[in-house]
Amino acid sequence: MIGVIADVEYPTMPSVVWYFDFISPYAYLGLHALGRLPEGTDLQYRPVLFAGLLKHWGQKGPAEIAPKRKWTYRSCIWLARQAEIPFRMPAAHPFNSLAFLRLAIAAGNTPTAIQNIFHALWTTGANPADPPLIERLADQLHVPLERLGDIRVKDELRDNTERAVQYGVFGVPSFRVGDEVFWGSDALEFTAAYLMNPDILNDAEMQHAETLPIGASRPGST
């Protein structure tokens, strides 16, 4: 695994945007890997509405396909155990994550706020639809509940999601470095490698993969 690179100097380290939605257990797992980005990385947390990404790209979420739902939950439990990450499924999933995303924005998208919200949703077995949960979190983060309905908070979440789509973000969690997107809870090593050497995407095979022709399409697909 790639750890913190302490003995390499970078003249300018590119900004890294981390797109997430609290609804995603893979985003929760990915959160625990962020400390392995190269030292000096300018990491920006960007909450987005996963449902908005799915709608734009015409996809179904993992929890909307019965066998995939079962696999996703089992996989995340296993991965968390392997990595010794505290993990417990919420009382119901999928759940409406809007209030939690808005709370993160209202709290300034700070790492502490985001970590607290993820922890409350993915380690306690709580019901995300239970009003006292969002009330307790808002109180912990010193955010008045009425701020979640602030038009500026709503607009920021909408803008985040729309801009993510413009960059080609199709799922969470995802890293973006410049115009390049790295998707998945296991994408950190690839992202870190690109940060240290952007030319890894420029060899012949990588370029060929980008322009590979489509050999067959499902009926009705575009």
HELIX and SHEET records of a PDB file:
HELIX    1   1 PRO A   25  LEU A   31  1                                   7    
HELIX    2   2 LEU A   34  ARG A   36  5                                   3    
HELIX    3   3 PHE A   50  TRP A   57  1                                   8    
HELIX    4   4 PRO A   62  GLU A   64  5                                   3    
HELIX    5   5 ALA A   66  ALA A   83  1                                  18    
HELIX    6   6 LEU A   98  ALA A  106  1                                   9    
HELIX    7   7 PRO A  111  TRP A  122  1                                  12    
HELIX    8   8 PRO A  131  GLN A  140  1                                  10    
HELIX    9   9 LEU A  145  GLY A  149  5                                   5    
HELIX   10  10 ILE A  151  GLN A  166  1                                  16    
HELIX   11  11 LEU A  188  MET A  196  1                                   9    
HELIX   12  12 PRO A  198  LEU A  201  5                                   4    
HELIX   13  13 ALA A  204  GLU A  210  1                                   7    
SHEET    1   A 4 ASP A  42  PRO A  47  0                                        
SHEET    2   A 4 SER A  15  PHE A  20  1                                        
SHEET    3   A 4 SER A 174  VAL A 177 -1                                        
SHEET    4   A 4 GLU A 180  TRP A 183 -1                                        
END                                                                             
